[in-house]
């Protein structure tokens, strides 16, 4: 018999769901940022983290991997897995935001 889902499981699921919505917004914004950066012809100077998060593989793969992890945690129900996935999803969103906007942050300090 599987263990029943508890409060922390629900909390983790809710936080992960919100982080997945943020990831969807970041995926949309990343495609627009990639177009903007290409228009500026600055692709060679992008940090490697920016190249990673602006790739179509990341924009599709990262949210799908997080959804798969949430589903797997609901099926197998290991203890504290959903809280760990929620924390991971938040970390992915923070990394994604910082990496996608890194070229803008670099240029912003040089404007006078």
N, CA, C and O atoms as a Tinker XYZ file with bonds, in Angstrom:
   448  protein
     1  N      0.831000   -1.180000    0.000000    73     2
     2  CA     0.000000    0.000000    0.000000    64     1     3
     3  C      0.876000    1.244000    0.000000    63     2     4     5
     4  O      1.869000    1.327000    0.723000    81     3
     5  N      0.491000    2.197000   -0.816000    73     3     6
     6  CA     1.260000    3.435000   -0.892000    64     5     7
     7  C      0.967000    4.309000    0.314000    63     6     8     9
     8  O     -0.122000    4.269000    0.888000    81     7
     9  N      1.949000    5.086000    0.676000    73     7    10
    10  CA     1.755000    5.996000    1.794000    64     9    11
    11  C      0.785000    7.093000    1.371000    63    10    12    13
    12  O      0.826000    7.534000    0.222000    81    11
    13  N     -0.078000    7.541000    2.264000    73    11    14
    14  CA    -1.012000    8.615000    1.909000    64    13    15
    15  C     -0.271000    9.938000    1.769000    63    14    16    17
    16  O      0.731000   10.182000    2.441000    81    15
    17  N     -0.779000   10.776000    0.894000    73    15    18
    18  CA    -0.183000   12.096000    0.720000    64    17    19
    19  C     -0.529000   12.966000    1.925000    63    18    20    21
    20  O     -1.648000   12.920000    2.435000    81    19
    21  N      0.439000   13.754000    2.371000    73    19    22
    22  CA     0.240000   14.605000    3.537000    64    21    23
    23  C      0.327000   16.083000    3.190000    63    22    24    25
    24  O      0.352000   16.474000    2.023000    81    23
    25  N      0.370000   16.873000    4.225000    73    23    26
    26  CA     0.411000   18.329000    4.073000    64    25    27
    27  C      1.638000   18.783000    3.289000    63    26    28    29
    28  O      1.521000   19.609000    2.383000    81    27
    29  N      2.802000   18.256000    3.622000    73    27    30
    30  CA     4.027000   18.667000    2.937000    64    29    31
    31  C      4.003000   18.266000    1.462000    63    30    32    33
    32  O      4.578000   18.956000    0.620000    81    31
    33  N      3.352000   17.175000    1.157000    73    31    34
    34  CA     3.210000   16.775000   -0.242000    64    33    35
    35  C      2.364000   17.792000   -1.003000    63    34    36    37
    36  O      2.695000   18.169000   -2.127000    81    35
    37  N      1.282000   18.229000   -0.389000    73    35    38
    38  CA     0.437000   19.240000   -1.009000    64    37    39
    39  C      1.143000   20.575000   -1.149000    63    38    40    41
    40  O      1.008000   21.256000   -2.165000    81    39
    41  N      1.897000   20.946000   -0.120000    73    39    42
    42  CA     2.667000   22.193000   -0.178000    64    41    43
    43  C      3.699000   22.129000   -1.297000    63    42    44    45
    44  O      3.843000   23.078000   -2.068000    81    43
    45  N      4.409000   21.023000   -1.386000    73    43    46
    46  CA     5.400000   20.856000   -2.443000    64    45    47
    47  C      4.783000   20.882000   -3.822000    63    46    48    49
    48  O      5.346000   21.468000   -4.747000    81    47
    49  N      3.626000   20.250000   -3.969000    73    47    50
    50  CA     2.935000   20.246000   -5.253000    64    49    51
    51  C      2.503000   21.651000   -5.637000    63    50    52    53
    52  O      2.658000   22.054000   -6.790000    81    51
    53  N      1.963000   22.398000   -4.687000    73    51    54
    54  CA     1.526000   23.762000   -4.965000    64    53    55
    55  C      2.666000   24.681000   -5.355000    63    54    56    57
    56  O      2.562000   25.443000   -6.317000    81    55
    57  N      3.749000   24.607000   -4.607000    73    55    58
    58  CA     4.911000   25.449000   -4.916000    64    57    59
    59  C      5.513000   25.040000   -6.260000    63    58    60    61
    60  O      5.906000   25.898000   -7.051000    81    59
    61  N      5.586000   23.745000   -6.518000    73    59    62
    62  CA     6.116000   23.273000   -7.805000    64    61    63
    63  C      5.222000   23.716000   -8.951000    63    62    64    65
    64  O      5.719000   24.066000  -10.021000    81    63
    65  N      3.914000   23.707000   -8.745000    73    63    66
    66  CA     2.995000   24.154000   -9.800000    64    65    67
    67  C      3.194000   25.636000  -10.110000    63    66    68    69
    68  O      3.189000   26.038000  -11.273000    81    67
    69  N      3.368000   26.439000   -9.077000    73    67    70
    70  CA     3.622000   27.870000   -9.293000    64    69    71
    71  C      4.953000   28.059000  -10.008000    63    70    72    73
    72  O      5.061000   28.885000  -10.914000    81    71
    73  N      5.967000   27.297000   -9.605000    73    71    74
    74  CA     7.273000   27.393000  -10.270000    64    73    75
    75  C      7.186000   26.947000  -11.725000    63    74    76    77
    76  O      7.912000   27.471000  -12.570000    81    75
    77  N      6.319000   25.997000  -12.031000    73    75    78
    78  CA     6.134000   25.568000  -13.419000    64    77    79
    79  C      5.450000   26.654000  -14.249000    63    78    80    81
    80  O      5.759000   26.813000  -15.430000    81    79
    81  N      4.533000   27.396000  -13.652000    73    79    82
    82  CA     3.918000   28.527000  -14.354000    64    81    83
    83  C      4.979000   29.590000  -14.642000    63    82    84    85
    84  O      5.014000   30.160000  -15.733000    81    83
    85  N      5.836000   29.852000  -13.666000    73    83    86
    86  CA     6.932000   30.807000  -13.874000    64    85    87
    87  C      7.873000   30.296000  -14.964000    63    86    88    89
    88  O      8.359000   31.084000  -15.776000    81    87
    89  N      8.133000   29.002000  -14.992000    73    87    90
    90  CA     8.990000   28.430000  -16.037000    64    89    91
    91  C      8.364000   28.609000  -17.418000    63    90    92    93
    92  O      9.073000   28.868000  -18.390000    81    91
    93  N      7.053000   28.475000  -17.509000    73    91    94
    94  CA     6.379000   28.701000  -18.792000    64    93    95
    95  C      6.506000   30.157000  -19.232000    63    94    96    97
    96  O      6.706000   30.435000  -20.414000    81    95
    97  N      6.393000   31.073000  -18.298000    73    95    98
    98  CA     6.570000   32.496000  -18.611000    64    97    99
    99  C      8.006000   32.753000  -19.046000    63    98   100   101
   100  O      8.241000   33.481000  -20.011000    81    99
   101  N      8.969000   32.160000  -18.343000    73    99   102
   102  CA    10.376000   32.331000  -18.715000    64   101   103
   103  C     10.669000   31.729000  -20.078000    63   102   104   105
   104  O     11.481000   32.270000  -20.828000    81   103
   105  N     10.023000   30.619000  -20.415000    73   103   106
   106  CA    10.225000   30.010000  -21.734000    64   105   107
   107  C      9.750000   30.956000  -22.827000    63   106   108   109
   108  O     10.409000   31.099000  -23.857000    81   107
   109  N      8.631000   31.589000  -22.610000    73   107   110
   110  CA     8.123000   32.554000  -23.583000    64   109   111
   111  C      9.043000   33.766000  -23.687000    63   110   112   113
   112  O      9.363000   34.220000  -24.785000    81   111
   113  N      9.463000   34.283000  -22.544000    73   111   114
   114  CA    10.347000   35.451000  -22.541000    64   113   115
   115  C     11.712000   35.115000  -23.132000    63   114   116   117
   116  O     12.333000   35.962000  -23.774000    81   115
   117  N     12.180000   33.897000  -22.924000    73   115   118
   118  CA    13.496000   33.511000  -23.442000    64   117   119
   119  C     13.530000   33.515000  -24.959000    63   118   120   121
   120  O     14.541000   33.882000  -25.559000    81   119
   121  N     12.433000   33.108000  -25.583000    73   119   122
   122  CA    12.415000   33.122000  -27.049000    64   121   123
   123  C     12.481000   34.555000  -27.569000    63   122   124   125
   124  O     13.133000   34.817000  -28.580000    81   123
   125  N     11.818000   35.475000  -26.891000    73   123   126
   126  CA    11.879000   36.880000  -27.293000    64   125   127
   127  C     13.268000   37.462000  -27.036000    63   126   128   129
   128  O     13.775000   38.242000  -27.842000    81   127
   129  N     13.883000   37.084000  -25.914000    73   127   130
   130  CA    15.234000   37.554000  -25.625000    64   129   131
   131  C     16.231000   37.029000  -26.644000    63   130   132   133
   132  O     17.126000   37.761000  -27.066000    81   131
   133  N     16.091000   35.783000  -27.042000    73   131   134
   134  CA    16.997000   35.206000  -28.033000    64   133   135
   135  C     16.905000   35.972000  -29.347000    63   134   136   137
   136  O     17.923000   36.245000  -29.983000    81   135
   137  N     15.692000   36.318000  -29.754000    73   135   138
   138  CA    15.514000   37.103000  -30.980000    64   137   139
   139  C     16.156000   38.479000  -30.846000    63   138   140   141
   140  O     16.808000   38.961000  -31.772000    81   139
   141  N     15.970000   39.098000  -29.703000    73   139   142
   142  CA    16.548000   40.419000  -29.466000    64   141   143
   143  C     18.069000   40.365000  -29.478000    63   142   144   145
   144  O     18.717000   41.209000  -30.097000    81   143
   145  N     18.638000   39.381000  -28.800000    73   143   146
   146  CA    20.090000   39.261000  -28.767000    64   145   147
   147  C     20.653000   38.972000  -30.161000    63   146   148   149
   148  O     21.726000   39.467000  -30.508000    81   147
   149  N     19.940000   38.177000  -30.958000    73   147   150
   150  CA    20.397000   37.896000  -32.325000    64   149   151
   151  C     20.380000   39.154000  -33.177000    63   150   152   153
   152  O     21.274000   39.359000  -33.998000    81   151
   153  N     19.380000   39.991000  -32.993000    73   151   154
   154  CA    19.316000   41.256000  -33.737000    64   153   155
   155  C     20.480000   42.164000  -33.388000    63   154   156   157
   156  O     20.921000   42.960000  -34.218000    81   155
   157  N     20.972000   42.053000  -32.187000    73   155   158
   158  CA    22.115000   42.863000  -31.759000    64   157   159
   159  C     23.450000   42.271000  -32.197000    63   158   160   161
   160  O     24.499000   42.875000  -31.975000    81   159
   161  N     23.418000   41.095000  -32.816000    73   159   162
   162  CA    24.626000   40.400000  -33.296000    64   161   163
   163  C     25.653000   40.193000  -32.184000    63   162   164   165
   164  O     26.853000   40.354000  -32.405000    81   163
   165  N     25.195000   39.847000  -31.030000    73   163   166
   166  CA    26.113000   39.669000  -29.909000    64   165   167
   167  C     26.187000   38.213000  -29.441000    63   166   168   169
   168  O     26.580000   37.956000  -28.302000    81   167
   169  N     25.825000   37.276000  -30.282000    73   167   170
   170  CA    25.763000   35.866000  -29.870000    64   169   171
   171  C     27.113000   35.326000  -29.426000    63   170   172   173
   172  O     27.169000   34.461000  -28.552000    81   171
   173  N     28.189000   35.811000  -30.001000    73   171   174
   174  CA    29.514000   35.297000  -29.642000    64   173   175
   175  C     29.902000   35.686000  -28.223000    63   174   176   177
   176  O     30.696000   34.993000  -27.587000    81   175
   177  N     29.357000   36.777000  -27.725000    73   175   178
   178  CA    29.746000   37.246000  -26.396000    64   177   179
   179  C     28.785000   36.804000  -25.294000    63   178   180   181
   180  O     28.923000   37.232000  -24.148000    81   179
   181  N     27.821000   35.958000  -25.624000    73   179   182
   182  CA    26.910000   35.478000  -24.597000    64   181   183
   183  C     27.647000   34.554000  -23.632000    63   182   184   185
   184  O     28.490000   33.766000  -24.060000    81   183
   185  N     27.348000   34.636000  -22.353000    73   183   186
   186  CA    27.877000   33.622000  -21.426000    64   185   187
   187  C     27.297000   32.243000  -21.773000    63   186   188   189
   188  O     26.219000   32.150000  -22.360000    81   187
   189  N     28.001000   31.200000  -21.414000    73   187   190
   190  CA    27.528000   29.858000  -21.761000    64   189   191
   191  C     26.209000   29.531000  -21.065000    63   190   192   193
   192  O     25.400000   28.777000  -21.606000    81   191
   193  N     25.983000   30.084000  -19.879000    73   191   194
   194  CA    24.702000   29.837000  -19.214000    64   193   195
   195  C     23.555000   30.471000  -19.993000    63   194   196   197
   196  O     22.455000   29.920000  -20.031000    81   195
   197  N     23.800000   31.621000  -20.611000    73   195   198
   198  CA    22.781000   32.267000  -21.432000    64   197   199
   199  C     22.500000   31.436000  -22.673000    63   198   200   201
   200  O     21.344000   31.265000  -23.061000    81   199
   201  N     23.549000   30.921000  -23.295000    73   199   202
   202  CA    23.356000   30.066000  -24.464000    64   201   203
   203  C     22.532000   28.833000  -24.102000    63   202   204   205
   204  O     21.704000   28.378000  -24.892000    81   203
   205  N     22.762000   28.297000  -22.905000    73   203   206
   206  CA    22.028000   27.116000  -22.460000    64   205   207
   207  C     20.539000   27.421000  -22.305000    63   206   208   209
   208  O     19.702000   26.717000  -22.869000    81   207
   209  N     20.203000   28.463000  -21.544000    73   207   210
   210  CA    18.785000   28.711000  -21.247000    64   209   211
   211  C     18.022000   29.286000  -22.435000    63   210   212   213
   212  O     16.792000   29.237000  -22.451000    81   211
   213  N     18.720000   29.829000  -23.426000    73   211   214
   214  CA    18.043000   30.338000  -24.611000    64   213   215
   215  C     17.877000   29.271000  -25.688000    63   214   216   217
   216  O     17.213000   29.505000  -26.698000    81   215
   217  N     18.475000   28.108000  -25.478000    73   215   218
   218  CA    18.322000   27.030000  -26.459000    64   217   219
   219  C     16.908000   26.458000  -26.372000    63   218   220   221
   220  O     16.283000   26.449000  -25.311000    81   219
   221  N     16.430000   25.988000  -27.503000    73   219   222
   222  CA    15.074000   25.432000  -27.516000    64   221   223
   223  C     15.001000   24.135000  -26.698000    63   222   224   225
   224  O     13.948000   23.804000  -26.154000    81   223
   225  N     16.099000   23.414000  -26.613000    73   223   226
   226  CA    16.110000   22.193000  -25.812000    64   225   227
   227  C     15.852000   22.504000  -24.337000    63   226   228   229
   228  O     15.122000   21.772000  -23.668000    81   227
   229  N     16.436000   23.567000  -23.837000    73   227   230
   230  CA    16.214000   23.956000  -22.440000    64   229   231
   231  C     14.781000   24.457000  -22.252000    63   230   232   233
   232  O     14.106000   24.084000  -21.293000    81   231
   233  N     14.325000   25.307000  -23.176000    73   231   234
   234  CA    12.997000   25.916000  -23.030000    64   233   235
   235  C     11.894000   24.867000  -23.010000    63   234   236   237
   236  O     10.856000   25.076000  -22.382000    81   235
   237  N     12.102000   23.749000  -23.682000    73   235   238
   238  CA    11.106000   22.679000  -23.683000    64   237   239
   239  C     11.456000   21.625000  -22.628000    63   238   240   241
   240  O     10.577000   21.142000  -21.914000    81   239
   241  N     12.720000   21.278000  -22.535000    73   239   242
   242  CA    13.139000   20.168000  -21.681000    64   241   243
   243  C     13.051000   20.426000  -20.199000    63   242   244   245
   244  O     12.635000   19.544000  -19.448000    81   243
   245  N     13.429000   21.610000  -19.751000    73   243   246
   246  CA    13.418000   21.893000  -18.311000    64   245   247
   247  C     12.005000   21.828000  -17.728000    63   246   248   249
   248  O     11.805000   21.161000  -16.712000    81   247
   249  N     11.015000   22.498000  -18.333000    73   247   250
   250  CA     9.658000   22.360000  -17.775000    64   249   251
   251  C      9.113000   20.933000  -17.860000    63   250   252   253
   252  O      8.441000   20.472000  -16.938000    81   251
   253  N      9.396000   20.233000  -18.959000    73   251   254
   254  CA     8.919000   18.854000  -19.073000    64   253   255
   255  C      9.564000   17.939000  -18.032000    63   254   256   257
   256  O      8.906000   17.053000  -17.485000    81   255
   257  N     10.839000   18.155000  -17.763000    73   255   258
   258  CA    11.515000   17.352000  -16.739000    64   257   259
   259  C     10.916000   17.607000  -15.358000    63   258   260   261
   260  O     10.755000   16.678000  -14.567000    81   259
   261  N     10.588000   18.857000  -15.073000    73   259   262
   262  CA     9.980000   19.171000  -13.782000    64   261   263
   263  C      8.578000   18.575000  -13.669000    63   262   264   265
   264  O      8.209000   18.053000  -12.617000    81   263
   265  N      7.803000   18.648000  -14.737000    73   263   266
   266  CA     6.467000   18.033000  -14.726000    64   265   267
   267  C      6.594000   16.521000  -14.531000    63   266   268   269
   268  O      5.844000   15.927000  -13.756000    81   267
   269  N      7.533000   15.908000  -15.227000    73   267   270
   270  CA     7.761000   14.472000  -15.072000    64   269   271
   271  C      8.166000   14.101000  -13.654000    63   270   272   273
   272  O      7.749000   13.066000  -13.133000    81   271
   273  N      8.980000   14.946000  -13.030000    73   271   274
   274  CA     9.403000   14.674000  -11.656000    64   273   275
   275  C      8.225000   14.766000  -10.688000    63   274   276   277
   276  O      8.105000   13.948000   -9.775000    81   275
   277  N      7.357000   15.759000  -10.883000    73   275   278
   278  CA     6.182000   15.888000  -10.013000    64   277   279
   279  C      5.257000   14.682000  -10.185000    63   278   280   281
   280  O      4.755000   14.134000   -9.203000    81   279
   281  N      5.039000   14.277000  -11.419000    73   279   282
   282  CA     4.175000   13.112000  -11.666000    64   281   283
   283  C      4.782000   11.848000  -11.053000    63   282   284   285
   284  O      4.081000   11.067000  -10.410000    81   283
   285  N      6.078000   11.653000  -11.253000    73   283   286
   286  CA     6.743000   10.473000  -10.691000    64   285   287
   287  C      6.672000   10.472000   -9.167000    63   286   288   289
   288  O      6.481000    9.422000   -8.553000    81   287
   289  N      6.826000   11.643000   -8.556000    73   287   290
   290  CA     6.748000   11.720000   -7.097000    64   289   291
   291  C      5.342000   11.405000   -6.592000    63   290   292   293
   292  O      5.183000   10.843000   -5.508000    81   291
   293  N      4.322000   11.764000   -7.370000    73   291   294
   294  CA     2.957000   11.414000   -6.980000    64   293   295
   295  C      2.686000    9.918000   -7.145000    63   294   296   297
   296  O      1.932000    9.327000   -6.371000    81   295
   297  N      3.295000    9.325000   -8.140000    73   295   298
   298  CA     3.064000    7.897000   -8.368000    64   297   299
   299  C      3.778000    7.053000   -7.315000    63   298   300   301
   300  O      3.164000    6.174000   -6.711000    81   299
   301  N      5.069000    7.310000   -7.088000    73   299   302
   302  CA     5.852000    6.474000   -6.174000    64   301   303
   303  C      5.814000    6.961000   -4.735000    63   302   304   305
   304  O      6.050000    6.174000   -3.818000    81   303
   305  N      5.528000    8.219000   -4.517000    73   303   306
   306  CA     5.338000    8.823000   -3.199000    64   305   307
   307  C      6.488000    8.649000   -2.211000    63   306   308   309
   308  O      6.242000    8.275000   -1.064000    81   307
   309  N      7.718000    8.904000   -2.606000    73   307   310
   310  CA     8.781000    8.884000   -1.597000    64   309   311
   311  C      8.625000   10.092000   -0.666000    63   310   312   313
   312  O      8.153000   11.154000   -1.074000    81   311
   313  N      9.021000    9.907000    0.556000    73   311   314
   314  CA     8.867000   10.960000    1.546000    64   313   315
   315  C      9.734000   12.178000    1.180000    63   314   316   317
   316  O     10.900000   12.022000    0.818000    81   315
   317  N      9.177000   13.359000    1.273000    73   315   318
   318  CA     9.820000   14.662000    1.045000    64   317   319
   319  C     10.243000   14.903000   -0.403000    63   318   320   321
   320  O     10.926000   15.890000   -0.676000    81   319
   321  N      9.866000   14.046000   -1.320000    73   319   322
   322  CA    10.265000   14.231000   -2.717000    64   321   323
   323  C      9.621000   15.472000   -3.322000    63   322   324   325
   324  O     10.271000   16.208000   -4.064000    81   323
   325  N      8.357000   15.708000   -3.012000    73   323   326
   326  CA     7.670000   16.855000   -3.610000    64   325   327
   327  C      8.217000   18.172000   -3.075000    63   326   328   329
   328  O      8.257000   19.160000   -3.809000    81   327
   329  N      8.633000   18.209000   -1.831000    73   327   330
   330  CA     9.282000   19.418000   -1.296000    64   329   331
   331  C     10.619000   19.623000   -1.995000    63   330   332   333
   332  O     10.956000   20.748000   -2.362000    81   331
   333  N     11.381000   18.558000   -2.184000    73   331   334
   334  CA    12.669000   18.663000   -2.877000    64   333   335
   335  C     12.481000   19.119000   -4.322000    63   334   336   337
   336  O     13.270000   19.920000   -4.824000    81   335
   337  N     11.451000   18.621000   -4.991000    73   335   338
   338  CA    11.185000   19.030000   -6.368000    64   337   339
   339  C     10.773000   20.495000   -6.414000    63   338   340   341
   340  O     11.162000   21.215000   -7.334000    81   339
   341  N      9.995000   20.947000   -5.439000    73   339   342
   342  CA     9.599000   22.352000   -5.390000    64   341   343
   343  C     10.817000   23.254000   -5.223000    63   342   344   345
   344  O     10.924000   24.287000   -5.883000    81   343
   345  N     11.724000   22.867000   -4.350000    73   343   346
   346  CA    12.953000   23.654000   -4.157000    64   345   347
   347  C     13.791000   23.652000   -5.431000    63   346   348   349
   348  O     14.341000   24.682000   -5.821000    81   347
   349  N     13.884000   22.494000   -6.075000    73   347   350
   350  CA    14.617000   22.397000   -7.336000    64   349   351
   351  C     13.979000   23.267000   -8.408000    63   350   352   353
   352  O     14.687000   23.931000   -9.165000    81   351
   353  N     12.656000   23.275000   -8.485000    73   351   354
   354  CA    11.956000   24.081000   -9.484000    64   353   355
   355  C     12.197000   25.569000   -9.263000    63   354   356   357
   356  O     12.366000   26.317000  -10.226000    81   355
   357  N     12.213000   26.003000   -8.014000    73   355   358
   358  CA    12.511000   27.397000   -7.711000    64   357   359
   359  C     13.944000   27.727000   -8.112000    63   358   360   361
   360  O     14.203000   28.789000   -8.679000    81   359
   361  N     14.875000   26.822000   -7.820000    73   359   362
   362  CA    16.279000   27.041000   -8.198000    64   361   363
   363  C     16.438000   27.116000   -9.714000    63   362   364   365
   364  O     17.213000   27.932000  -10.214000    81   363
   365  N     15.712000   26.275000  -10.449000    73   363   366
   366  CA    15.761000   26.308000  -11.912000    64   365   367
   367  C     15.240000   27.641000  -12.422000    63   366   368   369
   368  O     15.825000   28.228000  -13.332000    81   367
   369  N     14.138000   28.130000  -11.840000    73   367   370
   370  CA    13.586000   29.420000  -12.260000    64   369   371
   371  C     14.558000   30.567000  -11.998000    63   370   372   373
   372  O     14.718000   31.444000  -12.846000    81   371
   373  N     15.199000   30.571000  -10.854000    73   371   374
   374  CA    16.163000   31.634000  -10.527000    64   373   375
   375  C     17.350000   31.571000  -11.480000    63   374   376   377
   376  O     17.774000   32.600000  -12.008000    81   375
   377  N     17.893000   30.372000  -11.707000    73   375   378
   378  CA    19.001000   30.223000  -12.647000    64   377   379
   379  C     18.603000   30.694000  -14.036000    63   378   380   381
   380  O     19.355000   31.411000  -14.696000    81   379
   381  N     17.421000   30.288000  -14.477000    73   379   382
   382  CA    16.925000   30.634000  -15.803000    64   381   383
   383  C     16.835000   32.147000  -15.957000    63   382   384   385
   384  O     17.291000   32.691000  -16.963000    81   383
   385  N     16.258000   32.830000  -14.982000    73   383   386
   386  CA    16.100000   34.284000  -15.047000    64   385   387
   387  C     17.457000   34.987000  -15.099000    63   386   388   389
   388  O     17.689000   35.845000  -15.952000    81   387
   389  N     18.338000   34.620000  -14.192000    73   387   390
   390  CA    19.644000   35.280000  -14.121000    64   389   391
   391  C     20.461000   35.012000  -15.381000    63   390   392   393
   392  O     21.100000   35.923000  -15.906000    81   391
   393  N     20.447000   33.775000  -15.873000    73   391   394
   394  CA    21.225000   33.426000  -17.062000    64   393   395
   395  C     20.656000   34.083000  -18.315000    63   394   396   397
   396  O     21.417000   34.530000  -19.173000    81   395
   397  N     19.340000   34.148000  -18.435000    73   395   398
   398  CA    18.736000   34.744000  -19.632000    64   397   399
   399  C     18.993000   36.236000  -19.713000    63   398   400   401
   400  O     19.168000   36.776000  -20.805000    81   399
   401  N     19.019000   36.897000  -18.590000    73   399   402
   402  CA    19.207000   38.346000  -18.589000    64   401   403
   403  C     20.657000   38.767000  -18.348000    63   402   404   405
   404  O     20.931000   39.963000  -18.245000    81   403
   405  N     21.583000   37.827000  -18.257000    73   403   406
   406  CA    22.991000   38.146000  -17.986000    64   405   407
   407  C     23.582000   39.131000  -18.998000    63   406   408   409
   408  O     24.281000   40.051000  -18.573000    81   407
   409  N     23.350000   39.000000  -20.306000    73   407   410
   410  CA    23.903000   40.000000  -21.235000    64   409   411
   411  C     23.366000   41.405000  -20.989000    63   410   412   413
   412  O     24.092000   42.384000  -21.156000    81   411
   413  N     22.120000   41.509000  -20.600000    73   411   414
   414  CA    21.555000   42.829000  -20.301000    64   413   415
   415  C     22.220000   43.402000  -19.055000    63   414   416   417
   416  O     22.530000   44.593000  -19.010000    81   415
   417  N     22.444000   42.562000  -18.037000    73   415   418
   418  CA    23.091000   43.026000  -16.823000    64   417   419
   419  C     24.526000   43.469000  -17.105000    63   418   420   421
   420  O     25.005000   44.427000  -16.499000    81   419
   421  N     25.223000   42.777000  -18.026000    73   419   422
   422  CA    26.590000   43.151000  -18.373000    64   421   423
   423  C     26.628000   44.505000  -19.070000    63   422   424   425
   424  O     27.494000   45.330000  -18.778000    81   423
   425  N     25.710000   44.735000  -19.974000    73   423   426
   426  CA    25.684000   45.981000  -20.746000    64   425   427
   427  C     25.232000   47.149000  -19.868000    63   426   428   429
   428  O     25.697000   48.274000  -20.046000    81   427
   429  N     24.334000   46.889000  -18.928000    73   427   430
   430  CA    23.762000   47.962000  -18.121000    64   429   431
   431  C     24.823000   48.714000  -17.333000    63   430   432   433
   432  O     24.695000   49.922000  -17.138000    81   431
   433  N     25.856000   48.040000  -16.881000    73   431   434
   434  CA    26.905000   48.715000  -16.140000    64   433   435
   435  C     27.816000   49.563000  -17.010000    63   434   436   437
   436  O     28.538000   50.416000  -16.494000    81   435
   437  N     27.795000   49.345000  -18.320000    73   435   438
   438  CA    28.687000   50.071000  -19.223000    64   437   439
   439  C     28.037000   51.285000  -19.886000    63   438   440   441
   440  O     28.715000   52.050000  -20.572000    81   439
   441  N     26.749000   51.467000  -19.692000    73   439   442
   442  CA    26.057000   52.605000  -20.313000    64   441   443
   443  C     26.341000   53.878000  -19.524000    63   442   444   445
   444  O     26.375000   53.886000  -18.293000    81   443
   445  N     26.538000   54.929000  -20.269000    73   443   446
   446  CA    26.777000   56.225000  -19.619000    64   445   447
   447  C     25.913000   57.265000  -20.256000    63   446   448
   448  O     25.956000   58.430000  -19.860000    81   447
